[in-house]
Amino acid sequence: MTREELSRMLSAQATPLELAIWLRQRYLPLLIQAFNTPGARKRLGLYQGERIPDNERNLTDARNRVSLIIEYELARLSNQIVEERGETDLFWSYVVANRFPDLEVRRRDGTRSLRIEVKCLQSIAEEKAANFDTLKKDLNPATDFVVVFLWEWAYDGDEFQWDRSPKLHNCFVFQAYSLAELRDHYWLNKPPGDLGGGYQGFDLRFAVNCKNGSYAEEEGNYGKLLRIWKENFEYRPEDTPILLDTEQEYLKFQREVTLEGFKNLCDYHLPRLSQQDTVTRIVKDGVEIGARAGRFAFFSNSLLETRNVKPLLVENEVTYCVVMTDKYVCSGSKIDNGQLVQVFRGLKPKLLDRSLFGLA
């Protein structure tokens, strides 16, 4: 990547579609590569038995803290990339006010160009609750983007002896204005059933709900990242190249965000349950539907064509299986005397143990 290319793009001198593709295919892969080096990840590692809370309320706080540190580290590495390519006029800056966006590209004279809202989601979180609720009036179609990073703990401390450290797995790029258009068309056309003759809409500051004729500020569901849009929804904005790009990227994000978490849960829990190190993906008709290790298999419920998993267990020569929902709620079964027997249901992954299957 040349200094000239970097300067042109960070100055937002390209079209929004060109910028989205450049961020997605050129700049952010470089940034993820820089973040995933031991030299960068050492700053976020847990060492020598350090623990973070595992109860749901405090675990959310810990995830938010990790996500915030990742955001700061990404800004630091972005400035490093800019400096390494000889660009001395442009730099990434933090937005101190608690509003959209998180990061801005500025020149030495203070003028700004590219603006990015950063969302960092842990892949195995049951409820990925990040919000994008900035109103369209506060967005610049030419410069503003939302970038979602998926991260997960990796237990790979070699050069630096951490117990675990966050690692970035993927990222998704959306032009903020077209993402807001999808969000608002979906939200306005899916009001609750108890409006009481009122309307669901916006004032000058935020989204407004109506319940039984009484209006109030929307309580936090507006703009939830995984509920912004639904494929083939009847009411949609006018199709433009950038809106179609945003929609395609969003639907990809919806599909992959849950499956990435499922894969990470497989890689962590299967070796522990099976007492085998090698995890093998289970593919059926060209689609990855689960994973196995030793006599254990995990399946994603949303990828199974049938609830009867016994033929899959027989085909893959496994005895015990766990089926997970999209929120990673687990049900466990085993083959006993030729019959498939359910041994538990409704458990969170952290409670999975060999003893649930009657094993020592």
Contacts in CASP RR format, 6 or more apart in sequence:
PFRMAT RR
TARGET T0000
AUTHOR 0000-0000-0000
METHOD contacts of the structure
MODEL  1
MTREELSRMLSAQATPLELAIWLRQRYLPLLIQAFNTPGARKRLGLYQGE
RIPDNERNLTDARNRVSLIIEYELARLSNQIVEERGETDLFWSYVVANRF
PDLEVRRRDGTRSLRIEVKCLQSIAEEKAANFDTLKKDLNPATDFVVVFL
WEWAYDGDEFQWDRSPKLHNCFVFQAYSLAELRDHYWLNKPPGDLGGGYQ
GFDLRFAVNCKNGSYAEEEGNYGKLLRIWKENFEYRPEDTPILLDTEQEY
LKFQREVTLEGFKNLCDYHLPRLSQQDTVTRIVKDGVEIGARAGRFAFFS
NSLLETRNVKPLLVENEVTYCVVMTDKYVCSGSKIDNGQLVQVFRGLKPK
LLDRSLFGLA
1 26 0 8 1.000
1 27 0 8 1.000
1 30 0 8 1.000
1 85 0 8 1.000
2 85 0 8 1.000
3 85 0 8 1.000
3 86 0 8 1.000
3 87 0 8 1.000
5 26 0 8 1.000
6 27 0 8 1.000
6 81 0 8 1.000
6 82 0 8 1.000
6 85 0 8 1.000
6 87 0 8 1.000
6 90 0 8 1.000
7 87 0 8 1.000
7 89 0 8 1.000
7 90 0 8 1.000
8 14 0 8 1.000
9 18 0 8 1.000
9 19 0 8 1.000
9 22 0 8 1.000
9 23 0 8 1.000
9 27 0 8 1.000
9 114 0 8 1.000
10 82 0 8 1.000
10 87 0 8 1.000
10 90 0 8 1.000
10 105 0 8 1.000
10 113 0 8 1.000
10 114 0 8 1.000
11 90 0 8 1.000
11 105 0 8 1.000
11 113 0 8 1.000
11 114 0 8 1.000
12 19 0 8 1.000
12 105 0 8 1.000
12 113 0 8 1.000
12 114 0 8 1.000
12 142 0 8 1.000
12 143 0 8 1.000
14 22 0 8 1.000
15 242 0 8 1.000
16 141 0 8 1.000
16 142 0 8 1.000
16 175 0 8 1.000
16 177 0 8 1.000
16 178 0 8 1.000
16 242 0 8 1.000
17 175 0 8 1.000
17 241 0 8 1.000
17 242 0 8 1.000
17 245 0 8 1.000
19 114 0 8 1.000
19 145 0 8 1.000
19 175 0 8 1.000
20 145 0 8 1.000
20 173 0 8 1.000
20 174 0 8 1.000
20 175 0 8 1.000
20 242 0 8 1.000
20 245 0 8 1.000
20 246 0 8 1.000
20 249 0 8 1.000
21 245 0 8 1.000
23 145 0 8 1.000
23 147 0 8 1.000
23 173 0 8 1.000
24 171 0 8 1.000
24 172 0 8 1.000
24 173 0 8 1.000
24 249 0 8 1.000
27 81 0 8 1.000
28 147 0 8 1.000
28 171 0 8 1.000
28 173 0 8 1.000
30 81 0 8 1.000
31 74 0 8 1.000
31 77 0 8 1.000
31 78 0 8 1.000
31 81 0 8 1.000
32 149 0 8 1.000
32 168 0 8 1.000
32 171 0 8 1.000
34 40 0 8 1.000
34 77 0 8 1.000
34 80 0 8 1.000
34 81 0 8 1.000
35 41 0 8 1.000
35 70 0 8 1.000
35 73 0 8 1.000
35 74 0 8 1.000
35 77 0 8 1.000
35 168 0 8 1.000
36 167 0 8 1.000
36 168 0 8 1.000
38 157 0 8 1.000
38 158 0 8 1.000
38 159 0 8 1.000
38 160 0 8 1.000
39 159 0 8 1.000
39 160 0 8 1.000
40 73 0 8 1.000
40 77 0 8 1.000
41 160 0 8 1.000
41 162 0 8 1.000
41 165 0 8 1.000
41 166 0 8 1.000
41 167 0 8 1.000
42 160 0 8 1.000
42 162 0 8 1.000
42 165 0 8 1.000
43 69 0 8 1.000
43 73 0 8 1.000
44 66 0 8 1.000
44 69 0 8 1.000
44 70 0 8 1.000
44 73 0 8 1.000
44 165 0 8 1.000
44 166 0 8 1.000
45 162 0 8 1.000
45 163 0 8 1.000
45 164 0 8 1.000
45 165 0 8 1.000
45 166 0 8 1.000
46 52 0 8 1.000
46 162 0 8 1.000
46 163 0 8 1.000
46 164 0 8 1.000
46 165 0 8 1.000
47 161 0 8 1.000
47 162 0 8 1.000
47 163 0 8 1.000
48 163 0 8 1.000
49 163 0 8 1.000
50 163 0 8 1.000
52 59 0 8 1.000
52 62 0 8 1.000
53 59 0 8 1.000
53 61 0 8 1.000
53 62 0 8 1.000
54 350 0 8 1.000
63 122 0 8 1.000
63 125 0 8 1.000
66 120 0 8 1.000
66 122 0 8 1.000
66 151 0 8 1.000
66 166 0 8 1.000
67 119 0 8 1.000
67 120 0 8 1.000
67 121 0 8 1.000
67 122 0 8 1.000
67 151 0 8 1.000
68 120 0 8 1.000
70 120 0 8 1.000
70 149 0 8 1.000
70 151 0 8 1.000
70 166 0 8 1.000
70 168 0 8 1.000
71 102 0 8 1.000
71 103 0 8 1.000
71 118 0 8 1.000
71 120 0 8 1.000
72 94 0 8 1.000
74 103 0 8 1.000
74 118 0 8 1.000
74 149 0 8 1.000
75 92 0 8 1.000
75 94 0 8 1.000
75 103 0 8 1.000
78 92 0 8 1.000
78 103 0 8 1.000
79 91 0 8 1.000
79 92 0 8 1.000
82 90 0 8 1.000
82 91 0 8 1.000
82 92 0 8 1.000
89 107 0 8 1.000
89 108 0 8 1.000
90 105 0 8 1.000
90 106 0 8 1.000
90 107 0 8 1.000
90 113 0 8 1.000
91 105 0 8 1.000
91 106 0 8 1.000
92 103 0 8 1.000
92 104 0 8 1.000
92 105 0 8 1.000
92 106 0 8 1.000
93 103 0 8 1.000
93 104 0 8 1.000
93 105 0 8 1.000
93 106 0 8 1.000
94 102 0 8 1.000
94 103 0 8 1.000
95 101 0 8 1.000
95 102 0 8 1.000
95 103 0 8 1.000
95 104 0 8 1.000
99 134 0 8 1.000
99 138 0 8 1.000
100 115 0 8 1.000
100 117 0 8 1.000
100 134 0 8 1.000
100 138 0 8 1.000
100 139 0 8 1.000
100 144 0 8 1.000
100 176 0 8 1.000
101 115 0 8 1.000
101 116 0 8 1.000
101 117 0 8 1.000
101 118 0 8 1.000
101 144 0 8 1.000
101 176 0 8 1.000
102 116 0 8 1.000
102 117 0 8 1.000
102 118 0 8 1.000
103 115 0 8 1.000
103 116 0 8 1.000
103 118 0 8 1.000
104 112 0 8 1.000
104 113 0 8 1.000
104 114 0 8 1.000
104 115 0 8 1.000
104 116 0 8 1.000
105 112 0 8 1.000
105 113 0 8 1.000
105 114 0 8 1.000
105 115 0 8 1.000
106 112 0 8 1.000
106 113 0 8 1.000
107 113 0 8 1.000
112 143 0 8 1.000
113 143 0 8 1.000
114 143 0 8 1.000
114 145 0 8 1.000
115 140 0 8 1.000
115 143 0 8 1.000
115 144 0 8 1.000
115 145 0 8 1.000
116 144 0 8 1.000
116 145 0 8 1.000
116 146 0 8 1.000
116 147 0 8 1.000
117 132 0 8 1.000
117 134 0 8 1.000
117 144 0 8 1.000
117 145 0 8 1.000
117 146 0 8 1.000
117 147 0 8 1.000
117 176 0 8 1.000
118 147 0 8 1.000
118 149 0 8 1.000
119 130 0 8 1.000
119 132 0 8 1.000
119 146 0 8 1.000
119 147 0 8 1.000
119 148 0 8 1.000
119 149 0 8 1.000
119 225 0 8 1.000
120 130 0 8 1.000
120 148 0 8 1.000
120 149 0 8 1.000
120 151 0 8 1.000
121 128 0 8 1.000
121 130 0 8 1.000
121 148 0 8 1.000
121 149 0 8 1.000
121 150 0 8 1.000
121 151 0 8 1.000
121 225 0 8 1.000
121 257 0 8 1.000
122 128 0 8 1.000
122 150 0 8 1.000
122 151 0 8 1.000
122 152 0 8 1.000
123 150 0 8 1.000
123 151 0 8 1.000
123 152 0 8 1.000
123 169 0 8 1.000
123 257 0 8 1.000
123 260 0 8 1.000
123 261 0 8 1.000
123 263 0 8 1.000
123 264 0 8 1.000
124 152 0 8 1.000
124 261 0 8 1.000
124 264 0 8 1.000
124 265 0 8 1.000
124 328 0 8 1.000
124 349 0 8 1.000
126 327 0 8 1.000
126 328 0 8 1.000
126 329 0 8 1.000
126 348 0 8 1.000
127 327 0 8 1.000
128 225 0 8 1.000
128 226 0 8 1.000
128 257 0 8 1.000
129 224 0 8 1.000
130 148 0 8 1.000
130 224 0 8 1.000
130 225 0 8 1.000
131 220 0 8 1.000
131 222 0 8 1.000
131 223 0 8 1.000
131 224 0 8 1.000
131 225 0 8 1.000
132 146 0 8 1.000
132 176 0 8 1.000
132 179 0 8 1.000
132 180 0 8 1.000
132 183 0 8 1.000
132 223 0 8 1.000
132 225 0 8 1.000
132 228 0 8 1.000
133 206 0 8 1.000
133 207 0 8 1.000
133 218 0 8 1.000
133 220 0 8 1.000
133 222 0 8 1.000
133 223 0 8 1.000
134 176 0 8 1.000
134 180 0 8 1.000
135 180 0 8 1.000
135 202 0 8 1.000
135 205 0 8 1.000
135 206 0 8 1.000
135 207 0 8 1.000
136 177 0 8 1.000
136 180 0 8 1.000
136 181 0 8 1.000
136 184 0 8 1.000
137 204 0 8 1.000
139 176 0 8 1.000
139 177 0 8 1.000
139 180 0 8 1.000
140 177 0 8 1.000
141 175 0 8 1.000
141 177 0 8 1.000
141 178 0 8 1.000
141 242 0 8 1.000
144 175 0 8 1.000
144 176 0 8 1.000
144 177 0 8 1.000
145 173 0 8 1.000
145 174 0 8 1.000
145 175 0 8 1.000
145 176 0 8 1.000
146 173 0 8 1.000
146 174 0 8 1.000
146 176 0 8 1.000
146 179 0 8 1.000
147 171 0 8 1.000
147 172 0 8 1.000
147 173 0 8 1.000
147 174 0 8 1.000
148 171 0 8 1.000
148 172 0 8 1.000
148 174 0 8 1.000
148 225 0 8 1.000
148 253 0 8 1.000
148 257 0 8 1.000
149 168 0 8 1.000
149 170 0 8 1.000
149 171 0 8 1.000
150 168 0 8 1.000
150 169 0 8 1.000
150 170 0 8 1.000
150 171 0 8 1.000
150 256 0 8 1.000
150 257 0 8 1.000
150 260 0 8 1.000
150 261 0 8 1.000
151 166 0 8 1.000
151 167 0 8 1.000
151 168 0 8 1.000
151 169 0 8 1.000
152 166 0 8 1.000
152 167 0 8 1.000
152 169 0 8 1.000
152 260 0 8 1.000
152 261 0 8 1.000
152 264 0 8 1.000
153 164 0 8 1.000
153 165 0 8 1.000
153 166 0 8 1.000
153 167 0 8 1.000
154 164 0 8 1.000
154 165 0 8 1.000
154 166 0 8 1.000
154 167 0 8 1.000
155 163 0 8 1.000
155 164 0 8 1.000
155 268 0 8 1.000
156 165 0 8 1.000
156 167 0 8 1.000
157 163 0 8 1.000
157 164 0 8 1.000
157 165 0 8 1.000
169 260 0 8 1.000
169 264 0 8 1.000
170 256 0 8 1.000
170 260 0 8 1.000
172 249 0 8 1.000
172 250 0 8 1.000
172 252 0 8 1.000
172 253 0 8 1.000
173 249 0 8 1.000
174 246 0 8 1.000
174 249 0 8 1.000
174 250 0 8 1.000
175 242 0 8 1.000
175 245 0 8 1.000
175 246 0 8 1.000
178 237 0 8 1.000
178 240 0 8 1.000
178 242 0 8 1.000
178 243 0 8 1.000
178 245 0 8 1.000
178 246 0 8 1.000
178 247 0 8 1.000
179 228 0 8 1.000
179 246 0 8 1.000
179 250 0 8 1.000
181 237 0 8 1.000
181 243 0 8 1.000
182 228 0 8 1.000
182 229 0 8 1.000
182 236 0 8 1.000
182 237 0 8 1.000
182 243 0 8 1.000
182 246 0 8 1.000
182 247 0 8 1.000
182 250 0 8 1.000
183 222 0 8 1.000
183 223 0 8 1.000
183 228 0 8 1.000
183 229 0 8 1.000
185 233 0 8 1.000
185 235 0 8 1.000
185 236 0 8 1.000
185 237 0 8 1.000
186 228 0 8 1.000
186 229 0 8 1.000
186 230 0 8 1.000
186 233 0 8 1.000
186 235 0 8 1.000
187 200 0 8 1.000
187 207 0 8 1.000
187 222 0 8 1.000
187 223 0 8 1.000
188 200 0 8 1.000
188 201 0 8 1.000
189 233 0 8 1.000
189 234 0 8 1.000
189 235 0 8 1.000
191 199 0 8 1.000
191 200 0 8 1.000
191 210 0 8 1.000
192 200 0 8 1.000
192 209 0 8 1.000
192 211 0 8 1.000
194 211 0 8 1.000
194 212 0 8 1.000
195 210 0 8 1.000
195 211 0 8 1.000
195 212 0 8 1.000
195 213 0 8 1.000
196 210 0 8 1.000
196 211 0 8 1.000
196 212 0 8 1.000
196 213 0 8 1.000
197 210 0 8 1.000
197 213 0 8 1.000
198 210 0 8 1.000
198 213 0 8 1.000
198 215 0 8 1.000
199 210 0 8 1.000
200 207 0 8 1.000
200 208 0 8 1.000
200 209 0 8 1.000
200 210 0 8 1.000
201 207 0 8 1.000
201 208 0 8 1.000
201 210 0 8 1.000
202 208 0 8 1.000
206 217 0 8 1.000
206 218 0 8 1.000
207 217 0 8 1.000
207 218 0 8 1.000
207 222 0 8 1.000
208 215 0 8 1.000
208 216 0 8 1.000
208 217 0 8 1.000
208 218 0 8 1.000
209 215 0 8 1.000
209 216 0 8 1.000
209 217 0 8 1.000
209 218 0 8 1.000
209 219 0 8 1.000
210 216 0 8 1.000
221 227 0 8 1.000
225 253 0 8 1.000
226 254 0 8 1.000
226 257 0 8 1.000
228 250 0 8 1.000
229 247 0 8 1.000
229 250 0 8 1.000
229 251 0 8 1.000
231 251 0 8 1.000
237 243 0 8 1.000
258 300 0 8 1.000
258 302 0 8 1.000
258 326 0 8 1.000
259 288 0 8 1.000
259 300 0 8 1.000
259 303 0 8 1.000
261 328 0 8 1.000
262 290 0 8 1.000
262 298 0 8 1.000
262 300 0 8 1.000
262 324 0 8 1.000
262 328 0 8 1.000
263 291 0 8 1.000
265 298 0 8 1.000
265 324 0 8 1.000
265 328 0 8 1.000
265 349 0 8 1.000
266 279 0 8 1.000
266 290 0 8 1.000
266 291 0 8 1.000
266 298 0 8 1.000
267 279 0 8 1.000
267 291 0 8 1.000
269 298 0 8 1.000
269 322 0 8 1.000
269 349 0 8 1.000
269 352 0 8 1.000
270 276 0 8 1.000
270 279 0 8 1.000
270 291 0 8 1.000
270 292 0 8 1.000
270 293 0 8 1.000
270 296 0 8 1.000
270 298 0 8 1.000
271 277 0 8 1.000
271 279 0 8 1.000
271 293 0 8 1.000
273 293 0 8 1.000
273 296 0 8 1.000
273 320 0 8 1.000
273 352 0 8 1.000
273 353 0 8 1.000
273 354 0 8 1.000
273 357 0 8 1.000
274 293 0 8 1.000
274 294 0 8 1.000
274 295 0 8 1.000
274 296 0 8 1.000
276 293 0 8 1.000
276 294 0 8 1.000
277 293 0 8 1.000
278 293 0 8 1.000
278 294 0 8 1.000
279 291 0 8 1.000
279 292 0 8 1.000
279 293 0 8 1.000
280 291 0 8 1.000
280 292 0 8 1.000
280 293 0 8 1.000
281 288 0 8 1.000
281 290 0 8 1.000
281 291 0 8 1.000
282 288 0 8 1.000
282 289 0 8 1.000
282 290 0 8 1.000
282 291 0 8 1.000
282 292 0 8 1.000
282 297 0 8 1.000
282 299 0 8 1.000
282 312 0 8 1.000
282 316 0 8 1.000
283 289 0 8 1.000
284 312 0 8 1.000
287 303 0 8 1.000
288 303 0 8 1.000
289 299 0 8 1.000
289 300 0 8 1.000
289 303 0 8 1.000
289 304 0 8 1.000
289 312 0 8 1.000
290 297 0 8 1.000
290 298 0 8 1.000
290 299 0 8 1.000
290 300 0 8 1.000
290 303 0 8 1.000
291 297 0 8 1.000
291 298 0 8 1.000
292 298 0 8 1.000
292 316 0 8 1.000
292 318 0 8 1.000
294 318 0 8 1.000
295 318 0 8 1.000
295 319 0 8 1.000
295 320 0 8 1.000
296 318 0 8 1.000
296 319 0 8 1.000
296 320 0 8 1.000
296 321 0 8 1.000
296 322 0 8 1.000
297 312 0 8 1.000
297 313 0 8 1.000
297 316 0 8 1.000
297 318 0 8 1.000
297 320 0 8 1.000
297 321 0 8 1.000
297 322 0 8 1.000
298 321 0 8 1.000
298 322 0 8 1.000
298 323 0 8 1.000
298 324 0 8 1.000
299 309 0 8 1.000
299 312 0 8 1.000
299 321 0 8 1.000
299 322 0 8 1.000
299 323 0 8 1.000
299 324 0 8 1.000
300 323 0 8 1.000
300 324 0 8 1.000
300 326 0 8 1.000
301 323 0 8 1.000
301 324 0 8 1.000
301 325 0 8 1.000
301 326 0 8 1.000
302 325 0 8 1.000
302 326 0 8 1.000
304 323 0 8 1.000
308 340 0 8 1.000
309 321 0 8 1.000
309 323 0 8 1.000
309 333 0 8 1.000
309 340 0 8 1.000
310 335 0 8 1.000
310 340 0 8 1.000
312 321 0 8 1.000
313 319 0 8 1.000
313 321 0 8 1.000
313 335 0 8 1.000
313 340 0 8 1.000
314 335 0 8 1.000
319 334 0 8 1.000
319 335 0 8 1.000
320 332 0 8 1.000
320 333 0 8 1.000
320 334 0 8 1.000
320 335 0 8 1.000
320 357 0 8 1.000
320 359 0 8 1.000
321 332 0 8 1.000
321 333 0 8 1.000
321 334 0 8 1.000
322 330 0 8 1.000
322 331 0 8 1.000
322 332 0 8 1.000
322 352 0 8 1.000
323 330 0 8 1.000
323 331 0 8 1.000
323 332 0 8 1.000
323 333 0 8 1.000
324 330 0 8 1.000
324 349 0 8 1.000
328 348 0 8 1.000
328 349 0 8 1.000
329 346 0 8 1.000
329 347 0 8 1.000
329 348 0 8 1.000
330 344 0 8 1.000
330 345 0 8 1.000
330 346 0 8 1.000
330 347 0 8 1.000
330 348 0 8 1.000
330 349 0 8 1.000
330 351 0 8 1.000
330 352 0 8 1.000
331 342 0 8 1.000
331 344 0 8 1.000
331 345 0 8 1.000
331 346 0 8 1.000
331 347 0 8 1.000
332 342 0 8 1.000
332 343 0 8 1.000
332 344 0 8 1.000
332 345 0 8 1.000
332 356 0 8 1.000
332 357 0 8 1.000
333 340 0 8 1.000
333 341 0 8 1.000
333 342 0 8 1.000
333 343 0 8 1.000
334 340 0 8 1.000
334 341 0 8 1.000
334 343 0 8 1.000
334 357 0 8 1.000
335 341 0 8 1.000
343 356 0 8 1.000
343 357 0 8 1.000
343 358 0 8 1.000
344 356 0 8 1.000
347 356 0 8 1.000
354 360 0 8 1.000
END
